[in-house]
Amino acid sequence: MVNTRHIAPCLIDPIPHAVVMGGIFHGFDAMQGAPLSLRMWGMYAGGLWTYHAMICPMEAIQGRRSSLHNVASAGILGYIGVSRGFMGVPFVNPYTLYGSRFPPGLIGAAVYGAMGGALATLGGKQP
């Protein structure tokens, strides 16, 4: 049985975190020379909120917290972001990325999924 009472707070609780962390990430961009813009802050904050909003139903359906939920959420967002050109792929040389036989979106999904799983595991979630 799905615990639907879990979903409403799960969608509201990450809003302050997404707002603050979106500002911090956008501040890092500004320190590297990017102009400050409400649009980029919204992209960071919205992406973080969406990441948490995707994890929420998985936890409600399965009834437990798992790092695999983070892998799936980060991988899906990584695929969409890289495929649409909103995000780059960290830790991968761009020449290697576009010279590969694998699509860049798939490589982005693997890298972002691995980062999401690693951070969740370091945060104490079990697979």
Backbone atoms as SQL, in Angstrom:
CREATE TABLE atoms (id INTEGER PRIMARY KEY, chain TEXT, resi INTEGER, resn TEXT, atom TEXT, x REAL, y REAL, z REAL);
INSERT INTO atoms VALUES
  (1, 'A', 1, 'MET', 'N', 0.844, -1.179, 0.000),
  (2, 'A', 1, 'MET', 'CA', 0.000, 0.000, 0.000),
  (3, 'A', 1, 'MET', 'C', 0.893, 1.247, 0.000),
  (4, 'A', 2, 'VAL', 'N', 0.589, 2.179, -0.875),
  (5, 'A', 2, 'VAL', 'CA', 1.377, 3.396, -1.012),
  (6, 'A', 2, 'VAL', 'C', 0.966, 4.397, 0.061),
  (7, 'A', 3, 'ASN', 'N', 1.944, 4.943, 0.736),
  (8, 'A', 3, 'ASN', 'CA', 1.698, 5.939, 1.779),
  (9, 'A', 3, 'ASN', 'C', 1.623, 7.314, 1.129),
  (10, 'A', 4, 'THR', 'N', 0.418, 7.772, 0.792),
  (11, 'A', 4, 'THR', 'CA', 0.265, 9.055, 0.102),
  (12, 'A', 4, 'THR', 'C', 0.438, 10.250, 1.027),
  (13, 'A', 5, 'ARG', 'N', 0.335, 10.061, 2.333),
  (14, 'A', 5, 'ARG', 'CA', 0.559, 11.166, 3.266),
  (15, 'A', 5, 'ARG', 'C', 2.019, 11.604, 3.261),
  (16, 'A', 6, 'HIS', 'N', 2.891, 10.768, 2.734),
  (17, 'A', 6, 'HIS', 'CA', 4.319, 11.054, 2.670),
  (18, 'A', 6, 'HIS', 'C', 4.648, 12.031, 1.537),
  (19, 'A', 7, 'ILE', 'N', 3.797, 12.088, 0.518),
  (20, 'A', 7, 'ILE', 'CA', 4.148, 12.820, -0.696),
  (21, 'A', 7, 'ILE', 'C', 4.054, 14.332, -0.524),
  (22, 'A', 8, 'ALA', 'N', 2.984, 14.855, 0.073),
  (23, 'A', 8, 'ALA', 'CA', 2.841, 16.319, 0.199),
  (24, 'A', 8, 'ALA', 'C', 3.993, 16.954, 0.975),
  (25, 'A', 9, 'PRO', 'N', 4.347, 16.459, 2.174),
  (26, 'A', 9, 'PRO', 'CA', 5.491, 17.069, 2.858),
  (27, 'A', 9, 'PRO', 'C', 6.803, 16.861, 2.094),
  (28, 'A', 10, 'CYS', 'N', 6.888, 15.760, 1.389),
  (29, 'A', 10, 'CYS', 'CA', 8.119, 15.471, 0.655),
  (30, 'A', 10, 'CYS', 'C', 8.320, 16.457, -0.493),
  (31, 'A', 11, 'LEU', 'N', 7.235, 16.990, -1.034),
  (32, 'A', 11, 'LEU', 'CA', 7.345, 17.967, -2.110),
  (33, 'A', 11, 'LEU', 'C', 7.575, 19.384, -1.586),
  (34, 'A', 12, 'ILE', 'N', 7.148, 19.638, -0.353),
  (35, 'A', 12, 'ILE', 'CA', 7.283, 20.979, 0.224),
  (36, 'A', 12, 'ILE', 'C', 8.597, 21.133, 0.989),
  (37, 'A', 13, 'ASP', 'N', 9.025, 20.104, 1.705),
  (38, 'A', 13, 'ASP', 'CA', 10.227, 20.186, 2.542),
  (39, 'A', 13, 'ASP', 'C', 11.499, 20.576, 1.784),
  (40, 'A', 14, 'PRO', 'N', 11.716, 20.129, 0.534),
  (41, 'A', 14, 'PRO', 'CA', 12.977, 20.499, -0.129),
  (42, 'A', 14, 'PRO', 'C', 13.029, 21.924, -0.668),
  (43, 'A', 15, 'ILE', 'N', 11.940, 22.677, -0.567),
  (44, 'A', 15, 'ILE', 'CA', 11.941, 24.026, -1.154),
  (45, 'A', 15, 'ILE', 'C', 13.005, 24.927, -0.521),
  (46, 'A', 16, 'PRO', 'N', 13.099, 25.045, 0.819),
  (47, 'A', 16, 'PRO', 'CA', 14.158, 25.912, 1.374),
  (48, 'A', 16, 'PRO', 'C', 15.565, 25.445, 0.980),
  (49, 'A', 17, 'HIS', 'N', 15.779, 24.148, 1.000),
  (50, 'A', 17, 'HIS', 'CA', 17.090, 23.604, 0.618),
  (51, 'A', 17, 'HIS', 'C', 17.404, 23.959, -0.834),
  (52, 'A', 18, 'ALA', 'N', 16.435, 23.796, -1.721),
  (53, 'A', 18, 'ALA', 'CA', 16.658, 24.087, -3.135),
  (54, 'A', 18, 'ALA', 'C', 16.926, 25.568, -3.359),
  (55, 'A', 19, 'VAL', 'N', 16.216, 26.429, -2.634),
  (56, 'A', 19, 'VAL', 'CA', 16.399, 27.880, -2.778),
  (57, 'A', 19, 'VAL', 'C', 17.810, 28.279, -2.337),
  (58, 'A', 20, 'VAL', 'N', 18.227, 27.807, -1.176),
  (59, 'A', 20, 'VAL', 'CA', 19.549, 28.174, -0.649),
  (60, 'A', 20, 'VAL', 'C', 20.669, 27.578, -1.502),
  (61, 'A', 21, 'MET', 'N', 20.582, 26.294, -1.787),
  (62, 'A', 21, 'MET', 'CA', 21.650, 25.657, -2.559),
  (63, 'A', 21, 'MET', 'C', 21.694, 26.185, -3.996),
  (64, 'A', 22, 'GLY', 'N', 20.532, 26.521, -4.551),
  (65, 'A', 22, 'GLY', 'CA', 20.519, 27.146, -5.877),
  (66, 'A', 22, 'GLY', 'C', 21.284, 28.449, -5.860),
  (67, 'A', 23, 'GLY', 'N', 21.119, 29.228, -4.790),
  (68, 'A', 23, 'GLY', 'CA', 21.872, 30.475, -4.652),
  (69, 'A', 23, 'GLY', 'C', 23.363, 30.239, -4.499),
  (70, 'A', 24, 'ILE', 'N', 23.732, 29.224, -3.735),
  (71, 'A', 24, 'ILE', 'CA', 25.153, 28.921, -3.546),
  (72, 'A', 24, 'ILE', 'C', 25.787, 28.470, -4.860),
  (73, 'A', 25, 'PHE', 'N', 25.111, 27.571, -5.582),
  (74, 'A', 25, 'PHE', 'CA', 25.661, 27.104, -6.865),
  (75, 'A', 25, 'PHE', 'C', 25.755, 28.256, -7.868),
  (76, 'A', 26, 'HIS', 'N', 24.754, 29.128, -7.863),
  (77, 'A', 26, 'HIS', 'CA', 24.797, 30.269, -8.772),
  (78, 'A', 26, 'HIS', 'C', 25.911, 31.234, -8.359),
  (79, 'A', 27, 'GLY', 'N', 26.173, 31.323, -7.062),
  (80, 'A', 27, 'GLY', 'CA', 27.294, 32.132, -6.590),
  (81, 'A', 27, 'GLY', 'C', 28.628, 31.596, -7.084),
  (82, 'A', 28, 'PHE', 'N', 28.762, 30.267, -7.123),
  (83, 'A', 28, 'PHE', 'CA', 29.978, 29.672, -7.676),
  (84, 'A', 28, 'PHE', 'C', 30.137, 30.057, -9.145),
  (85, 'A', 29, 'ASP', 'N', 29.037, 30.054, -9.891),
  (86, 'A', 29, 'ASP', 'CA', 29.087, 30.490, -11.287),
  (87, 'A', 29, 'ASP', 'C', 29.552, 31.935, -11.386),
  (88, 'A', 30, 'ALA', 'N', 29.013, 32.797, -10.514),
  (89, 'A', 30, 'ALA', 'CA', 29.374, 34.214, -10.549),
  (90, 'A', 30, 'ALA', 'C', 30.849, 34.419, -10.217),
  (91, 'A', 31, 'MET', 'N', 31.374, 33.626, -9.288),
  (92, 'A', 31, 'MET', 'CA', 32.799, 33.737, -8.951),
  (93, 'A', 31, 'MET', 'C', 33.681, 33.320, -10.121),
  (94, 'A', 32, 'GLN', 'N', 33.148, 32.525, -11.032),
  (95, 'A', 32, 'GLN', 'CA', 33.914, 32.102, -12.204),
  (96, 'A', 32, 'GLN', 'C', 33.681, 33.023, -13.397),
  (97, 'A', 33, 'GLY', 'N', 32.915, 34.102, -13.192),
  (98, 'A', 33, 'GLY', 'CA', 32.752, 35.103, -14.237),
  (99, 'A', 33, 'GLY', 'C', 31.399, 35.112, -14.919),
  (100, 'A', 34, 'ALA', 'N', 30.501, 34.212, -14.592),
  (101, 'A', 34, 'ALA', 'CA', 29.182, 34.210, -15.215),
  (102, 'A', 34, 'ALA', 'C', 28.344, 35.355, -14.628),
  (103, 'A', 35, 'PRO', 'N', 27.487, 35.956, -15.441),
  (104, 'A', 35, 'PRO', 'CA', 26.651, 37.046, -14.901),
  (105, 'A', 35, 'PRO', 'C', 25.573, 36.493, -13.974),
  (106, 'A', 36, 'LEU', 'N', 25.235, 37.286, -12.954),
  (107, 'A', 36, 'LEU', 'CA', 24.151, 36.898, -12.057),
  (108, 'A', 36, 'LEU', 'C', 22.823, 37.058, -12.789),
  (109, 'A', 37, 'SER', 'N', 21.982, 36.044, -12.728),
  (110, 'A', 37, 'SER', 'CA', 20.665, 36.141, -13.357),
  (111, 'A', 37, 'SER', 'C', 19.673, 35.283, -12.595),
  (112, 'A', 38, 'LEU', 'N', 18.471, 35.763, -12.537),
  (113, 'A', 38, 'LEU', 'CA', 17.400, 35.035, -11.870),
  (114, 'A', 38, 'LEU', 'C', 17.108, 33.725, -12.602),
  (115, 'A', 39, 'ARG', 'N', 17.282, 33.724, -13.915),
  (116, 'A', 39, 'ARG', 'CA', 17.037, 32.515, -14.705),
  (117, 'A', 39, 'ARG', 'C', 17.962, 31.382, -14.301),
  (118, 'A', 40, 'MET', 'N', 19.250, 31.664, -14.157),
  (119, 'A', 40, 'MET', 'CA', 20.201, 30.605, -13.788),
  (120, 'A', 40, 'MET', 'C', 19.968, 30.143, -12.353),
  (121, 'A', 41, 'TRP', 'N', 19.670, 31.067, -11.446),
  (122, 'A', 41, 'TRP', 'CA', 19.346, 30.658, -10.085),
  (123, 'A', 41, 'TRP', 'C', 18.127, 29.737, -10.104),
  (124, 'A', 42, 'GLY', 'N', 17.129, 30.081, -10.913),
  (125, 'A', 42, 'GLY', 'CA', 15.931, 29.251, -11.028),
  (126, 'A', 42, 'GLY', 'C', 16.230, 27.884, -11.602),
  (127, 'A', 43, 'MET', 'N', 17.180, 27.809, -12.526),
  (128, 'A', 43, 'MET', 'CA', 17.561, 26.507, -13.093),
  (129, 'A', 43, 'MET', 'C', 18.182, 25.628, -12.003),
  (130, 'A', 44, 'TYR', 'N', 19.069, 26.202, -11.202),
  (131, 'A', 44, 'TYR', 'CA', 19.680, 25.427, -10.118),
  (132, 'A', 44, 'TYR', 'C', 18.648, 25.020, -9.074),
  (133, 'A', 45, 'ALA', 'N', 17.860, 25.984, -8.602),
  (134, 'A', 45, 'ALA', 'CA', 16.873, 25.692, -7.563),
  (135, 'A', 45, 'ALA', 'C', 15.816, 24.727, -8.080),
  (136, 'A', 46, 'GLY', 'N', 15.343, 24.931, -9.294),
  (137, 'A', 46, 'GLY', 'CA', 14.347, 24.037, -9.873),
  (138, 'A', 46, 'GLY', 'C', 14.879, 22.638, -10.101),
  (139, 'A', 47, 'GLY', 'N', 16.130, 22.546, -10.523),
  (140, 'A', 47, 'GLY', 'CA', 16.741, 21.225, -10.717),
  (141, 'A', 47, 'GLY', 'C', 16.886, 20.464, -9.413),
  (142, 'A', 48, 'LEU', 'N', 17.307, 21.166, -8.367),
  (143, 'A', 48, 'LEU', 'CA', 17.441, 20.504, -7.064),
  (144, 'A', 48, 'LEU', 'C', 16.080, 20.078, -6.514),
  (145, 'A', 49, 'TRP', 'N', 15.075, 20.939, -6.680),
  (146, 'A', 49, 'TRP', 'CA', 13.737, 20.577, -6.206),
  (147, 'A', 49, 'TRP', 'C', 13.201, 19.381, -6.998),
  (148, 'A', 50, 'THR', 'N', 13.404, 19.376, -8.306),
  (149, 'A', 50, 'THR', 'CA', 12.938, 18.264, -9.138),
  (150, 'A', 50, 'THR', 'C', 13.626, 16.970, -8.745),
  (151, 'A', 51, 'TYR', 'N', 14.906, 17.045, -8.444),
  (152, 'A', 51, 'TYR', 'CA', 15.653, 15.867, -8.001),
  (153, 'A', 51, 'TYR', 'C', 15.007, 15.259, -6.756),
  (154, 'A', 52, 'HIS', 'N', 14.711, 16.104, -5.775),
  (155, 'A', 52, 'HIS', 'CA', 14.072, 15.615, -4.551),
  (156, 'A', 52, 'HIS', 'C', 12.642, 15.159, -4.818),
  (157, 'A', 53, 'ALA', 'N', 11.933, 15.858, -5.703),
  (158, 'A', 53, 'ALA', 'CA', 10.550, 15.483, -6.017),
  (159, 'A', 53, 'ALA', 'C', 10.488, 14.130, -6.741),
  (160, 'A', 54, 'MET', 'N', 11.523, 13.776, -7.473),
  (161, 'A', 54, 'MET', 'CA', 11.541, 12.469, -8.147),
  (162, 'A', 54, 'MET', 'C', 11.842, 11.339, -7.169),
  (163, 'A', 55, 'ILE', 'N', 12.617, 11.611, -6.148),
  (164, 'A', 55, 'ILE', 'CA', 12.955, 10.584, -5.156),
  (165, 'A', 55, 'ILE', 'C', 11.742, 10.245, -4.298),
  (166, 'A', 56, 'CYS', 'N', 10.925, 11.245, -4.000),
  (167, 'A', 56, 'CYS', 'CA', 9.800, 11.106, -3.078),
  (168, 'A', 56, 'CYS', 'C', 8.844, 9.958, -3.427),
  (169, 'A', 57, 'PRO', 'N', 8.316, 9.863, -4.642),
  (170, 'A', 57, 'PRO', 'CA', 7.389, 8.765, -4.930),
  (171, 'A', 57, 'PRO', 'C', 8.055, 7.390, -4.867),
  (172, 'A', 58, 'MET', 'N', 9.321, 7.331, -5.224),
  (173, 'A', 58, 'MET', 'CA', 10.018, 6.041, -5.147),
  (174, 'A', 58, 'MET', 'C', 10.102, 5.562, -3.705),
  (175, 'A', 59, 'GLU', 'N', 10.392, 6.481, -2.794),
  (176, 'A', 59, 'GLU', 'CA', 10.453, 6.113, -1.379),
  (177, 'A', 59, 'GLU', 'C', 9.075, 5.735, -0.851),
  (178, 'A', 60, 'ALA', 'N', 8.043, 6.433, -1.316),
  (179, 'A', 60, 'ALA', 'CA', 6.687, 6.129, -0.857),
  (180, 'A', 60, 'ALA', 'C', 6.229, 4.761, -1.369),
  (181, 'A', 61, 'ILE', 'N', 6.537, 4.449, -2.605),
  (182, 'A', 61, 'ILE', 'CA', 6.122, 3.167, -3.180),
  (183, 'A', 61, 'ILE', 'C', 6.871, 2.013, -2.534),
  (184, 'A', 62, 'GLN', 'N', 8.178, 2.163, -2.395),
  (185, 'A', 62, 'GLN', 'CA', 8.983, 1.076, -1.834),
  (186, 'A', 62, 'GLN', 'C', 8.911, 1.020, -0.312),
  (187, 'A', 63, 'GLY', 'N', 8.569, 2.126, 0.316),
  (188, 'A', 63, 'GLY', 'CA', 8.435, 2.147, 1.766),
  (189, 'A', 63, 'GLY', 'C', 9.741, 2.265, 2.517),
  (190, 'A', 64, 'ARG', 'N', 10.822, 2.606, 1.828),
  (191, 'A', 64, 'ARG', 'CA', 12.115, 2.778, 2.488),
  (192, 'A', 64, 'ARG', 'C', 12.970, 3.725, 1.665),
  (193, 'A', 65, 'ARG', 'N', 13.993, 4.265, 2.312),
  (194, 'A', 65, 'ARG', 'CA', 14.945, 5.135, 1.625),
  (195, 'A', 65, 'ARG', 'C', 16.064, 4.281, 1.049),
  (196, 'A', 66, 'SER', 'N', 16.444, 4.574, -0.187),
  (197, 'A', 66, 'SER', 'CA', 17.489, 3.793, -0.836),
  (198, 'A', 66, 'SER', 'C', 18.340, 4.710, -1.709),
  (199, 'A', 67, 'SER', 'N', 19.623, 4.424, -1.767),
  (200, 'A', 67, 'SER', 'CA', 20.508, 5.211, -2.628),
  (201, 'A', 67, 'SER', 'C', 20.220, 4.954, -4.105),
  (202, 'A', 68, 'LEU', 'N', 19.570, 3.843, -4.417),
  (203, 'A', 68, 'LEU', 'CA', 19.213, 3.564, -5.812),
  (204, 'A', 68, 'LEU', 'C', 18.179, 4.567, -6.324),
  (205, 'A', 69, 'HIS', 'N', 17.346, 5.094, -5.433),
  (206, 'A', 69, 'HIS', 'CA', 16.407, 6.148, -5.828),
  (207, 'A', 69, 'HIS', 'C', 17.180, 7.385, -6.267),
  (208, 'A', 70, 'ASN', 'N', 18.246, 7.708, -5.551),
  (209, 'A', 70, 'ASN', 'CA', 19.077, 8.854, -5.915),
  (210, 'A', 70, 'ASN', 'C', 19.783, 8.615, -7.247),
  (211, 'A', 71, 'VAL', 'N', 20.242, 7.383, -7.470),
  (212, 'A', 71, 'VAL', 'CA', 20.896, 7.049, -8.744),
  (213, 'A', 71, 'VAL', 'C', 19.923, 7.262, -9.897),
  (214, 'A', 72, 'ALA', 'N', 18.702, 6.746, -9.750),
  (215, 'A', 72, 'ALA', 'CA', 17.710, 6.871, -10.821),
  (216, 'A', 72, 'ALA', 'C', 17.344, 8.338, -11.067),
  (217, 'A', 73, 'SER', 'N', 17.088, 9.090, -10.017),
  (218, 'A', 73, 'SER', 'CA', 16.700, 10.497, -10.167),
  (219, 'A', 73, 'SER', 'C', 17.820, 11.324, -10.793),
  (220, 'A', 74, 'ALA', 'N', 19.023, 11.168, -10.279),
  (221, 'A', 74, 'ALA', 'CA', 20.154, 11.934, -10.818),
  (222, 'A', 74, 'ALA', 'C', 20.468, 11.514, -12.251),
  (223, 'A', 75, 'GLY', 'N', 20.364, 10.229, -12.531),
  (224, 'A', 75, 'GLY', 'CA', 20.622, 9.745, -13.890),
  (225, 'A', 75, 'GLY', 'C', 19.619, 10.283, -14.893),
  (226, 'A', 76, 'ILE', 'N', 18.339, 10.286, -14.529),
  (227, 'A', 76, 'ILE', 'CA', 17.310, 10.812, -15.431),
  (228, 'A', 76, 'ILE', 'C', 17.516, 12.300, -15.672),
  (229, 'A', 77, 'LEU', 'N', 17.739, 13.056, -14.606),
  (230, 'A', 77, 'LEU', 'CA', 17.967, 14.496, -14.771),
  (231, 'A', 77, 'LEU', 'C', 19.262, 14.774, -15.529),
  (232, 'A', 78, 'GLY', 'N', 20.293, 13.956, -15.289),
  (233, 'A', 78, 'GLY', 'CA', 21.545, 14.114, -16.034),
  (234, 'A', 78, 'GLY', 'C', 21.359, 13.870, -17.517),
  (235, 'A', 79, 'TYR', 'N', 20.581, 12.846, -17.847),
  (236, 'A', 79, 'TYR', 'CA', 20.319, 12.547, -19.259),
  (237, 'A', 79, 'TYR', 'C', 19.574, 13.701, -19.923),
  (238, 'A', 80, 'ILE', 'N', 18.516, 14.172, -19.271),
  (239, 'A', 80, 'ILE', 'CA', 17.718, 15.258, -19.855),
  (240, 'A', 80, 'ILE', 'C', 18.540, 16.534, -19.960),
  (241, 'A', 81, 'GLY', 'N', 19.273, 16.873, -18.901),
  (242, 'A', 81, 'GLY', 'CA', 20.056, 18.109, -18.906),
  (243, 'A', 81, 'GLY', 'C', 21.156, 18.124, -19.944),
  (244, 'A', 82, 'VAL', 'N', 21.869, 17.017, -20.088),
  (245, 'A', 82, 'VAL', 'CA', 22.963, 16.954, -21.061),
  (246, 'A', 82, 'VAL', 'C', 22.408, 16.873, -22.479),
  (247, 'A', 83, 'SER', 'N', 21.349, 16.093, -22.676),
  (248, 'A', 83, 'SER', 'CA', 20.767, 15.953, -24.016),
  (249, 'A', 83, 'SER', 'C', 20.223, 17.272, -24.536),
  (250, 'A', 84, 'ARG', 'N', 19.644, 18.071, -23.655),
  (251, 'A', 84, 'ARG', 'CA', 19.062, 19.353, -24.054),
  (252, 'A', 84, 'ARG', 'C', 20.080, 20.493, -24.057),
  (253, 'A', 85, 'GLY', 'N', 21.290, 20.241, -23.576),
  (254, 'A', 85, 'GLY', 'CA', 22.321, 21.269, -23.571),
  (255, 'A', 85, 'GLY', 'C', 22.265, 22.205, -22.375),
  (256, 'A', 86, 'PHE', 'N', 21.501, 21.861, -21.334),
  (257, 'A', 86, 'PHE', 'CA', 21.433, 22.686, -20.135),
  (258, 'A', 86, 'PHE', 'C', 22.635, 22.487, -19.233),
  (259, 'A', 87, 'MET', 'N', 23.242, 21.308, -19.295),
  (260, 'A', 87, 'MET', 'CA', 24.332, 20.967, -18.376),
  (261, 'A', 87, 'MET', 'C', 25.473, 20.333, -19.168),
  (262, 'A', 88, 'GLY', 'N', 26.652, 20.448, -18.602),
  (263, 'A', 88, 'GLY', 'CA', 27.801, 19.732, -19.125),
  (264, 'A', 88, 'GLY', 'C', 28.005, 18.460, -18.316),
  (265, 'A', 89, 'VAL', 'N', 28.991, 17.690, -18.700),
  (266, 'A', 89, 'VAL', 'CA', 29.289, 16.457, -17.973),
  (267, 'A', 89, 'VAL', 'C', 30.596, 16.660, -17.214),
  (268, 'A', 90, 'PRO', 'N', 30.532, 16.665, -15.867),
  (269, 'A', 90, 'PRO', 'CA', 31.762, 16.852, -15.104),
  (270, 'A', 90, 'PRO', 'C', 32.660, 15.632, -15.195),
  (271, 'A', 91, 'PHE', 'N', 33.937, 15.857, -15.029),
  (272, 'A', 91, 'PHE', 'CA', 34.956, 14.807, -14.988),
  (273, 'A', 91, 'PHE', 'C', 35.196, 14.130, -16.332),
  (274, 'A', 92, 'VAL', 'N', 34.575, 14.618, -17.404),
  (275, 'A', 92, 'VAL', 'CA', 34.756, 14.010, -18.723),
  (276, 'A', 92, 'VAL', 'C', 35.255, 15.086, -19.677),
  (277, 'A', 93, 'ASN', 'N', 36.337, 14.801, -20.352),
  (278, 'A', 93, 'ASN', 'CA', 36.899, 15.709, -21.347),
  (279, 'A', 93, 'ASN', 'C', 35.881, 15.884, -22.484),
  (280, 'A', 94, 'PRO', 'N', 35.560, 17.130, -22.877),
  (281, 'A', 94, 'PRO', 'CA', 34.563, 17.338, -23.942),
  (282, 'A', 94, 'PRO', 'C', 34.931, 16.653, -25.254),
  (283, 'A', 95, 'TYR', 'N', 36.206, 16.578, -25.585),
  (284, 'A', 95, 'TYR', 'CA', 36.599, 15.915, -26.824),
  (285, 'A', 95, 'TYR', 'C', 36.327, 14.415, -26.744),
  (286, 'A', 96, 'THR', 'N', 36.551, 13.849, -25.590),
  (287, 'A', 96, 'THR', 'CA', 36.237, 12.435, -25.385),
  (288, 'A', 96, 'THR', 'C', 34.732, 12.228, -25.412),
  (289, 'A', 97, 'LEU', 'N', 34.003, 13.169, -24.818),
  (290, 'A', 97, 'LEU', 'CA', 32.554, 13.054, -24.728),
  (291, 'A', 97, 'LEU', 'C', 31.917, 13.002, -26.117),
  (292, 'A', 98, 'TYR', 'N', 32.288, 13.935, -26.980),
  (293, 'A', 98, 'TYR', 'CA', 31.658, 13.997, -28.298),
  (294, 'A', 98, 'TYR', 'C', 32.333, 13.095, -29.330),
  (295, 'A', 99, 'GLY', 'N', 33.474, 12.540, -28.987),
  (296, 'A', 99, 'GLY', 'CA', 34.124, 11.589, -29.881),
  (297, 'A', 99, 'GLY', 'C', 33.761, 10.157, -29.560),
  (298, 'A', 100, 'SER', 'N', 32.983, 9.951, -28.532),
  (299, 'A', 100, 'SER', 'CA', 32.610, 8.614, -28.091),
  (300, 'A', 100, 'SER', 'C', 31.499, 8.041, -28.958),
  (301, 'A', 101, 'ARG', 'N', 31.390, 6.729, -28.963),
  (302, 'A', 101, 'ARG', 'CA', 30.302, 6.092, -29.703),
  (303, 'A', 101, 'ARG', 'C', 28.997, 6.136, -28.921),
  (304, 'A', 102, 'PHE', 'N', 29.072, 6.511, -27.638),
  (305, 'A', 102, 'PHE', 'CA', 27.873, 6.636, -26.814),
  (306, 'A', 102, 'PHE', 'C', 27.361, 8.066, -26.891),
  (307, 'A', 103, 'PRO', 'N', 26.047, 8.245, -26.900),
  (308, 'A', 103, 'PRO', 'CA', 25.513, 9.621, -26.932),
  (309, 'A', 103, 'PRO', 'C', 25.898, 10.386, -25.664),
  (310, 'A', 104, 'PRO', 'N', 26.123, 11.687, -25.773),
  (311, 'A', 104, 'PRO', 'CA', 26.491, 12.482, -24.591),
  (312, 'A', 104, 'PRO', 'C', 25.461, 12.392, -23.466),
  (313, 'A', 105, 'GLY', 'N', 24.178, 12.304, -23.802),
  (314, 'A', 105, 'GLY', 'CA', 23.151, 12.188, -22.777),
  (315, 'A', 105, 'GLY', 'C', 23.304, 10.932, -21.941),
  (316, 'A', 106, 'LEU', 'N', 23.674, 9.842, -22.576),
  (317, 'A', 106, 'LEU', 'CA', 23.866, 8.581, -21.863),
  (318, 'A', 106, 'LEU', 'C', 25.081, 8.660, -20.936),
  (319, 'A', 107, 'ILE', 'N', 26.134, 9.295, -21.388),
  (320, 'A', 107, 'ILE', 'CA', 27.308, 9.473, -20.542),
  (321, 'A', 107, 'ILE', 'C', 26.963, 10.404, -19.373),
  (322, 'A', 108, 'GLY', 'N', 26.184, 11.450, -19.650),
  (323, 'A', 108, 'GLY', 'CA', 25.734, 12.346, -18.588),
  (324, 'A', 108, 'GLY', 'C', 24.891, 11.624, -17.557),
  (325, 'A', 109, 'ALA', 'N', 24.018, 10.729, -18.017),
  (326, 'A', 109, 'ALA', 'CA', 23.190, 9.949, -17.090),
  (327, 'A', 109, 'ALA', 'C', 24.055, 9.077, -16.195),
  (328, 'A', 110, 'ALA', 'N', 25.078, 8.467, -16.766),
  (329, 'A', 110, 'ALA', 'CA', 25.960, 7.596, -15.973),
  (330, 'A', 110, 'ALA', 'C', 26.737, 8.403, -14.937),
  (331, 'A', 111, 'VAL', 'N', 27.281, 9.543, -15.343),
  (332, 'A', 111, 'VAL', 'CA', 28.094, 10.343, -14.428),
  (333, 'A', 111, 'VAL', 'C', 27.228, 10.948, -13.325),
  (334, 'A', 112, 'TYR', 'N', 26.110, 11.565, -13.693),
  (335, 'A', 112, 'TYR', 'CA', 25.248, 12.187, -12.676),
  (336, 'A', 112, 'TYR', 'C', 24.600, 11.130, -11.784),
  (337, 'A', 113, 'GLY', 'N', 24.220, 9.990, -12.349),
  (338, 'A', 113, 'GLY', 'CA', 23.665, 8.912, -11.541),
  (339, 'A', 113, 'GLY', 'C', 24.677, 8.391, -10.528),
  (340, 'A', 114, 'ALA', 'N', 25.921, 8.232, -10.974),
  (341, 'A', 114, 'ALA', 'CA', 26.971, 7.770, -10.063),
  (342, 'A', 114, 'ALA', 'C', 27.221, 8.794, -8.956),
  (343, 'A', 115, 'MET', 'N', 27.202, 10.075, -9.302),
  (344, 'A', 115, 'MET', 'CA', 27.409, 11.112, -8.281),
  (345, 'A', 115, 'MET', 'C', 26.250, 11.120, -7.286),
  (346, 'A', 116, 'GLY', 'N', 25.019, 10.996, -7.775),
  (347, 'A', 116, 'GLY', 'CA', 23.867, 10.964, -6.878),
  (348, 'A', 116, 'GLY', 'C', 23.903, 9.771, -5.946),
  (349, 'A', 117, 'GLY', 'N', 24.276, 8.615, -6.482),
  (350, 'A', 117, 'GLY', 'CA', 24.383, 7.412, -5.645),
  (351, 'A', 117, 'GLY', 'C', 25.507, 7.514, -4.630),
  (352, 'A', 118, 'ALA', 'N', 26.633, 8.065, -5.040),
  (353, 'A', 118, 'ALA', 'CA', 27.763, 8.198, -4.124),
  (354, 'A', 118, 'ALA', 'C', 27.437, 9.155, -2.975),
  (355, 'A', 119, 'LEU', 'N', 26.826, 10.282, -3.304),
  (356, 'A', 119, 'LEU', 'CA', 26.461, 11.235, -2.250),
  (357, 'A', 119, 'LEU', 'C', 25.407, 10.666, -1.312),
  (358, 'A', 120, 'ALA', 'N', 24.459, 9.910, -1.852),
  (359, 'A', 120, 'ALA', 'CA', 23.434, 9.294, -1.002),
  (360, 'A', 120, 'ALA', 'C', 24.043, 8.243, -0.089),
  (361, 'A', 121, 'THR', 'N', 24.976, 7.464, -0.621),
  (362, 'A', 121, 'THR', 'CA', 25.628, 6.438, 0.191),
  (363, 'A', 121, 'THR', 'C', 26.484, 7.078, 1.285),
  (364, 'A', 122, 'LEU', 'N', 27.188, 8.145, 0.924),
  (365, 'A', 122, 'LEU', 'CA', 27.972, 8.863, 1.931),
  (366, 'A', 122, 'LEU', 'C', 27.065, 9.493, 2.986),
  (367, 'A', 123, 'GLY', 'N', 25.832, 9.824, 2.593),
  (368, 'A', 123, 'GLY', 'CA', 24.865, 10.387, 3.526),
  (369, 'A', 123, 'GLY', 'C', 24.180, 9.353, 4.396),
  (370, 'A', 124, 'GLY', 'N', 24.482, 8.071, 4.194),
  (371, 'A', 124, 'GLY', 'CA', 23.950, 7.038, 5.058),
  (372, 'A', 124, 'GLY', 'C', 22.854, 6.172, 4.482),
  (373, 'A', 125, 'LYS', 'N', 22.467, 6.408, 3.230),
  (374, 'A', 125, 'LYS', 'CA', 21.429, 5.566, 2.637),
  (375, 'A', 125, 'LYS', 'C', 22.028, 4.223, 2.213),
  (376, 'A', 126, 'GLN', 'N', 21.245, 3.178, 2.350),
  (377, 'A', 126, 'GLN', 'CA', 21.650, 1.838, 1.921),
  (378, 'A', 126, 'GLN', 'C', 21.111, 1.598, 0.519),
  (379, 'A', 127, 'PRO', 'N', 21.759, 0.733, -0.286),
  (380, 'A', 127, 'PRO', 'CA', 21.251, 0.451, -1.638),
  (381, 'A', 127, 'PRO', 'C', 19.941, -0.247, -1.656);
